[in-house]
Amino acid sequence: MRAIRYQDHRDDHLQLMQRGKYQEAFAMLQEMAPMHGDDPVYIADLAEAMWYMGDEKQVLDLLHILVTRFPDYYRGWLQLGLRMGSYGETEQAVACFRKALELKPESIAARTELAKHEPFSPNSQQARVLRKYLEDDIADPVKIEILIALANAEARSGSAVKAFHYWTQMNALRKLDYDTEGLLQMVKEIGRLAPAMPRAATDAAMPRFLFITGMPRSGTTITETELAKHPDAHPMGELPTLQIAVQALKLPAFSGLRRDWIAHLHSIDAVQIAQIRAAFLSQLPRNAPRGKVLITKTPADAFSIWAARLIIPELKVLHMERHPLDVALSNFSTNFGTLRGYHTTLDGIADVTRATWQVRDINAGLLGADMRVQSYRAMVEDQENQLAHCLAFAGLAPERMQTEADPETLRAVRTASVHQVRQGVNTKGLEKWRKFERQLAPFVSRLGGPEVIAAWEAQDRARDFRPG
């Protein structure tokens, strides 16, 4: 009788993973352990599922076992390199990727991952091999990773023109649409609606929330990580909970293609608000503790704070502001996968930047002292003082601050900012845009011209001494 191979049953697992059903995928793999526990492909799949479940320590242990037992299994070294890199263990990650390339020299994945941790020159053999791959018939996601690696090499060498050329090609391959006009219109609707909406009544059963908002790549992740060092804070990472609540608020008002949600929300009653609040709380992680400040770091929540104010009694917002040109550069040069289609063009980034500024001002008017606009520049230049102000603002005693984040904090990081988080707070992210000033000119023009940038810089300088 032919032995049952794991490969014969692998498709079901892969489909669950692709659909984001990590719990189900993990459960399926656990059932297969007695039969396939000695299969390296099975072990690698189990490690990947465990990673998405958040069990990072066991993942690392399992991958070390995998490469020890099966030293010639390429994928084991590749996965171990990815996980070590996410912890900032650069030397170990590089060693893993080099071993993977030794086993499989044609691996584009190992080569592009190596490029993220080991800088190379545009004239190096590494660059020549990557450029050669671009001539082949390869999938767009693979080509995107190659373009990013080549762009970063050109940026490091000082060639802004060539770097932007590769980034532009990368964004063109993403082929994502985004309704920026619809977003700007929504902000206008929020501006008319929100001031008339009631604020949530006091409820002793409701936890305290701190929402960290701002443009993506504005410092939201590193700020959450620093605040999470406080024993009375509980970071929850990026959650869709508030946006789900907004959709639940709007849903009864939709009829066909007609949107009359403003009129609907003006007539919402206490029973409906209680239902939406219950739905919101049901979406929170099960381990969210009572008695602590729950921190959620979802930049897009800036556009839903009016709804949070409706259902959450104790709510504060820490809105991060980073130089718009640095934000634009970082967004344009980052691959967000299928998320955030507006980041594929400088015009789209400018439109969302403008919308974010507008909704920031609306939220400031709604929340008053319960909102703090925090300068990213001030945070990295004057960390201790600025962080103390942020802690006091959040209702967390600065003197109880710890020096290290709980391991759960880093475990929650699954964003493009993961490498910056591992490096800690530093000034490396300041004024990167200056080398690309000419290439970013269309962004400046779309945003309103140099005078808009100058006005923002003046506002940012004024935030240095903003009281907490």
N, C-alpha and C positions, 0 to 999 in steps of 0.2 A: 504493500500500500504506500502511495506517495505521501511523504511528510507534508503537513500543512505549513506553508510558508507565510511569514508575516506579510510579505509583499502582496500576497493574494487577497489580503483583507485591509490593505492600507488606504484604499480610496475613501472608505467611509470616514476614517479619521481625518484625512486631508480636507474633505468637504466640510466637516464640522469646524475645523480650524479656520478655513477660508471665510466661513460665515460668522466667525467670532464667538462660537459656542465652545469656549475653552473648557468649561466645567464638564460638559458632556464628553468632549474629546478625551479629557483626562480620565474620566470614569471608564470610558471604553478601553483605554489603554491599560488601566489597572486590571481589568478583567482578563486581559491577554497575557499578563505577566507570567503565569505559570507555564504557558506554552511557548512564549517568545522572548523570555527574559535574557537569553543568550544571543539574541540577534542585534548587531550594532545599529541597524536601521531603526529597530524598535526602540532601543535605548535613546538614540538621538531624538526621535519623535517624542518620547516620554519627557525628555529634558526640556524640549521646546514648549510642550503643553504646560509643564510645571512652571516654566518661566512666566508665562502669561497668567498663571494662577497666583504669582507673587511669591513663590517659595524659592527665593534666589539662592539661599545657602545650600539647600539640597540639590539645586540644579548644578552648582559648581562642583559639589562632591561627586555627583553622578557623572558629569562630563570628565572629571579627572579619572574616574574609574574607567570610563569608556576609552579614553586615549591610552590608558595603561594596558588594558586588556586587548585593545585593537589598535595598535600604534600605526597601522597602515590604512586606517579608515579616514579618508580625507575629511568627511563632513564633521567628524568628531573634533578635529583640530579647528575647523572653521567656526563651529559653534562656541568652542571654548574661547577662541580669540574674540568673538563678538561679546561674550559675557565679561571677559576680563577688561576689554576696552570700555565697556559701560561703567565699570568701577574706576576708571582712570588708571588702570594698571597697564601703562603703555608698553613697557618692555616685555611683559608677559604676552600681551596681545600680539605684538610684532613677531615674537618667537613662534606663536601659534600659526599666524598667517603665513610665515615663511615655511613652516613645516607643511602646511596645507598646499602651498605652491610646489614644494618639493615632490609631494605625492601626486599632484595634479597641476602641472605647469600651465595648462590651458585655462585654468579657473579664473574667470573674470571677477567673480565675487571675492575670492581671496585677494586678488590684485587690487581691486578698488578699496577693499577694507584696509589693506596694508597702507594704501595711499593716505587714508585718513589719520594714521598714527605715525607714519614715517615720511616726512616731507621729501619731495623729489624735485629736481630741476626740469623745466620744459624741454631741455636738451638731453635728458638722461635716457637710458635704455628703457626705464619704466614708462616714461612718457611716449616713447616711440612705439612700444608694444600696445599701449592703450589707444593711440591714434590709429594704429593698424586695425584694431578691433572695430573701430567706427566704420571701416570700409566693408565689414562683413554684414551679412543679413542676420542681425540680432534683434531681440525684442526691445521695445521702447524702454521698459523699466531698467533693463541692463544698460542700454545706451545712456540713459539719464545719469546713472552712477558714474559712468566713464567721463561724461561731459563735466560733471561736478569736480571729479578728481583733477582733470586737466585745467579747469577754470581756477581752482585753488592753487595749482602749481604756477600758473601765469600770474595770479594775484600776488603770490609770495615773491615772485621775481620782479614785480613792479610794472608788469604789462597790463594796465587797466583795460586797454582796448581789447586785447585777446581774451582776457578773463570775462569781460562782459559779453563778448561774442559767444563764448561757450555757455554762459548762463542763459543768454537769450535762446540759444538752441535748445537747452534743457527745458525751459519753460514752454517753448513751442510744442515740444513733444507731450507735455502734460495734457493739452487739449481739454481744458476745463473752462466752463462758462460760469459767470457769476453776475447776478443782477445788482450791480452797484447803484443804478438809478432807483431800483426798488428799495434798497437799503436807505438811501438818502430820503426817500419819500416816507419810509417808516419812521425815521427820526423826527420828521415834521409832525407825524401823527402822534408820536410819543410826547412831543413838546406841547401839543394841544390837549392831550388826554391826561397825562400824568398829574399835573397840579390839582386836578379836580378829584382824583381818586383818594379814598380814605386811607389812613395808615393803620396797620394792624394793631388791634387792641392788645394790651398786656396779657401775657399768658405764661404762667410760671412753669408750665410743662414744656415750653419751647426752648430749645438750646440757643445759645448765642452764636451768631455767624459773623465771620469776616470774609467778605468777598474781595479778592485781589483781581482787579481788572486792568485794562489797557490794551494797546496794540500787541499782537503777537510779537515776540522778540524784544519786548520793552523792559524785561527784567522781572516779570511776574514769577517765574519759577524760582530764581535765586532768592527772591524776597520771601516767598513761601518757605523755602528751605531754612533760611535764617530764623524766621519767626517760629518755625517748628521746633527749634532748640529749647523753647520754653516749655516747662512741664505741664502748664495749663492750656497748651495749644494742641490741637489735633489736626494735622494736614490731611486733606482728602484728595488732593490733586485736581485734575480736570474732570469735572462731572457735568453731565447733561441735565441734571435734575431741575435747575431753574428754567432752562429752555423748554423742558417737558411741561412744566407748570404753565408757562406762557401759552403753549399750544392748547393746553386744556382750558385755559381761560378764554381763548379765542374760538375754540371749536364750535360751540353752540351758535356762534354768530355767522358762520360760513354757510352760504346757500348757493350752490353752483359755483359760478365765477364771481359772484358779488361778495364784497367784503364790507360788512357794516359792524366790525368788532368794536369800534369806538362807541357807537350807540349802545351796543350790548354791555360793554363794561361800565358805562355810566349807570346802568340799571341793575348791576350785580348786587345780590343781597348777602347777608351774613351767612346763610346756609351754604350758598355756593362758594363763598370764600373759605369756609371751614372744609368743604370737600376738596378744594384745590390744595389747601394746606396739608391735608391728610395724604393726598397723592404725592405731594412734594416730599414729605417726610418718609413715605414708604420707599422712595427711590434712593435714600441715603444708604451708605454702606452699613452693614449689620454691626460692624465693630465701632461705629461712631459713638464715643462715650458721652455720658451726661456730665454736666458740670464743667466742661471745658469749652474753649472757644473753637468752634469748628471752622477751619480755613478751607475755602474752595478757591482754586486758582484757574478760572476759565476766562480768558480775555474777552470772549464774546458776551459774557454776562453783563458787560457794560450796557448792552442794549435791552436788558431785562430787569434792571434794578428797580424800575417802577413797579414791576410785578412782585419782586421780593419784598418791597416796602408794604405791599398790600397784604402779605401773608405771614411775614416774619416780624415779630415785635422788636427784638434786639438785633439790629442789623447795622453793620458798619462796612464802609467801602474804602479800600486803599487802592487808589488809582495810580498806576505807574506811568511816568512820562519819561521817555528817552528821546534823544535828538531825532527828529523825523527823518533826517537823511541816513543816520545809522540804522534806524528801523527799516527804512525802505531798502537799503543795501542788504541787510540781513534777510529780509523776507524774499527779495528777488533772487538771492543766491542759495536759498534753502529749498530742498525738495520736501514738500509736505504731502507727497503721495496724492491721494484723491481729495484731500481737504483743501479748502481755501483757494478756490479758483481765481479769485481776484489777484493773487500774488504772482500770477504769470505775466502781468504787465505792470509797468510803472504807473500808467494811468489808473489802473485798478487799485493799486496800493495807495495812490494819492486820494482817490475818492473815499476809500474806507478810512484813511487817516482823517480826512475832513469830517466824515460822519462820526468817528470816534470822539473827536474834539467836541462836536456839537452835543452828543449825548452825555459826554463828561460834564459839560456846563449845565445841562438839564438836571443831571443827577445831583450836582453840587447844590442847585437851587432847591431840590426836593429834600435833601438830607441835612444840609447845613453843617453843624459840627460833627455829624456822624459820617462825614466823608473827608478824606485827606488825599490830596494830590501830592505824590511823592516823586521827587526828581531822582532818576536813576543815576545821573552824574553825581549828585550830592551823596547818594547812598554809597557809591563805590569810593568816593574821595574822602568821605567822613563817616565811615561805617558805624562806629560805636555810637556817636551822637545821634545820627539819623535813625538807627535801629532802636535806640532808647525811646525816641519820640514815637516811632511806629508802635512799639510795644505798649506804651502808655495810652496811645490812641485806641488800641484794641482792647484796653482794659486788662492788660497783662503786666504784672509788676516787673520792671526791668531788673531789679536786684535778684530776681529768682532765675535769671537767664542762665542756661547751661552752655558749656563750651562746645559740645558735640551734639549733632542731631541724632535722634533715635533712628536705628536702622530702618524702621518702617518708613521714615521720611524718604530716604533715597529709593527705597523699594517702589514708592508710588510714582516716581518720575518716569514717564513714558513719552516725553516730548522731545522735540528737536533740540532742546536746551540741555539735554542730559550731560554732555561733556563739560559745559560751563559749570553745571552744578557740582560736578566732581572736583573742579578746580577751585571752588570757593569764590568769594567776592574779590574781584580785582578790577583794575582800570583798563584791562586789555581791550574792552569793548568800546572805549571812548574814541570818537573822531576817526573811525576807520573810513568814514565816507570821504575824507579829504583827498584820498588818492583816486577817488572815482567821481570827483566833482563834475567833470564834463559829461560823463556818462549819465549822471543823475539829473542833468539839467531838465529833461522832459518831466520828471517828477516834480521838480520845483515849479516849473511853469504851470503844470496842471493844478498844483496846490494853491496857486495864486501869486507866485513870483517871489523874488528874494526878500521883499519886505515882510512877507508872511513868516519866513524862516527867522528873520531878525526879530520880529515881535515874539515869536515862540522862545527864542534864546533869552530875551529880556525877561519874560515870565519865568523861565526856568532858573535864572540867577536869583530871582526874588524868592524862590522856594527854598533856598539854602537855610533860611532862618525862620521858616514857617513853624509856628508852634504846634506841638502835638496835641 
